[in-house]
Amino acid sequence: MNNTTVIWTRALLEAHLHPWRAHRLHEERGEGVISVAIAVLIMAFLGAAMWLGFQQMWKTTDNTTNTKVQQIGSE
């Protein structure tokens, strides 16, 4: 579907809608962008929390491994 078809179809649909319904369509124009922005922020916070958890786990594993290697080396 090309842009002209979409524009004409939308114009015809809006012409047949009641004025309050056409107005409501215009009010909700930015809702998708806001929803995507919120989802991106949530994913960013989850990613940051997971990275911090991974770093802590890596430090703990590194310390445990070094301790065990030293114990094996000293026996």
N, C-alpha and C positions, 0 to 999 in steps of 0.2 A: 504494500500500500504506500503510495507516495504522500508527501506532505499536503498537497492540495486536496486530495481525497479526504484526509483526516480532518483538515480545517473545515471543509464544506459539510462533512458528516456531523461534526461537533456543532457547527452553527445551526444546522437544521434541527438537531436534537434539542439544543438550548432554546430555540425559537418555540418549540412545542411544550417546553416545561413551564410550569407556573413560575411567576417571578421569584417567589421565595426559594424555590428549588434551584433555579439558576444562580441566585445569589449565594446559596449554600455551597454550590460547586466551586465558586470563586473563593470562598472563605477557606476551603480546605486545600488550596493549591499547594501550600508549602509543607503539608503534613508529612509527606513521604521523605522529604529532605531532613526534617527534624527527627523523624524516627530512625533514619539511617545514621544520623550524627550521634544519637543516643546509643545506638547499637555499637558503633565504632568506639565510643568512649568506654563502654562497658567491656568490650573485648580488649582494649588497651590496658585497662586496670587489671583484668584477669591475667593478661600476658605479663604485666609487671610483677604481679603477685607470684605467678608461677616461676618467673626468672629468679626472684629473691629466694623462693623456696628451693629451687634447684641449686643456687649458689651455696645456701646453707647446708644442703645435703652433700654437696661436693666437698665442702670444707670438712664436714664430719667424717666422710669416707676417707679423705686424704689423711686426716689425723689418725684414724683407726688403722689404716694400712701402714703408715709410717711406724706406728707403735708396734704393730705385729712384726714388721720386718726387723726392727731393732731387737725385739724379743728373740726372734729366730736367730739373728746374727750373734747375740750374746750367749746363746746356749752352747 
